[in-house]
Amino acid sequence: MNIFKTAWRAIDIALAMSGLRLDAGRFLFVWLPLLGASVWLAYRAEQSGCLVEHAFASWAFYYLGISLILGTRIKRVMLRALGEANATRVYDMICGLMFFNIGCGVGAAALHAPGFLEPWLTEQGFDPSAFPFLKWGLIGLLAVAGFGIKIWSTWIVGIDTYYFRDLFLEQAHGEFTAKGPYKWLANPMYGVGNLHMYCFVLLTGSAFGLWFALGCHVSIYAFYFIVEKPFIRRTYGTG
């Protein structure tokens, strides 16, 4: 029975990380269609040749959006207008859509102008015959390391913390923990935990996709230092 509980919790965490919280209750009736609309937008962007525009829109929606909600008085306005319970559910839904759309944006960026990396590496003197082994080996390593560390970190701190629920409510959720990957890594979710973003780039070989993924990696650290870290110091007494 414990195996099934563990497996279900892993599925629940993986879905939440991808953008869907199964504990959303009646908000799922709105959340699920909005996720479907996000898929449709990504498809339309690919069909109409607007991959770059879609990627940048996804970047703005997530990194600028989450910074505005959590770094300004917007969250307090939501809490006053909707009440804590409804405001939290609405925020969770917006946050989940941000997670899902930035994933779509990384994928869209990787699909723009594919096939650049292997010819470029050949020009630098790398053996083309080794590319398939190196590519798939690196994809496997980044996928396991990135997604594995991120789901492990979320397992330790909880889905609410993954959704920045403490920042939204401006209150602590438990105590700062140094368990699991937090024993060895200062910020496992944002560092190693984002390595799987580069798998899309390795699959397509897009130079723009690579720079976009790097930009996303830098952007989440910018959010951390500007918005999240000051809150952690004030609330948990540690950075």
C-alpha angles and dihedrals in degrees: 000000000000089000091057092047090050092048092048092049090050090051091047091051094045092051092047091050089051092052110274126097111198091202092065094105115194090000087075087076087066099029097057096051090048090054088050089051089052090055090049091051091051090049092049090049090054093046094048096043094248098126095127093049091048091049093052092045089053090049092051093045093054109032099032093035097051091044092053095047096045100029099049139042092275091100091054091050090052092049093050094045099044105022124245098282098048094037091053092050092048090048092049090053093050091047092049091050088051091053092048095046096049087055089052089047093053089049092048091050091050091053092055114099096345126190099053104114102060096050089045092051089048089055088053090058102261118147108254092207090066094054099090093050094044094044097050093039091053092044090053093047094048093045094051095041096043102041092033095054092043095051090044090051091048090048088058101043099029136239093277090061091046087057091050089243091155091056092048094051092035092228137106122264102207121308131314107272133213097189130121114356090355088074091069107019126057093210111008096170095057099036117037089005091071098049093101088070088077093059091081090054093050090050094053103025093225117164091199089050090053094051091045092052090049089049091052090049091052092044095057089052090050088054089048096052097039102039114008106039095055088052092049091051093048095044107030099024094236138085 
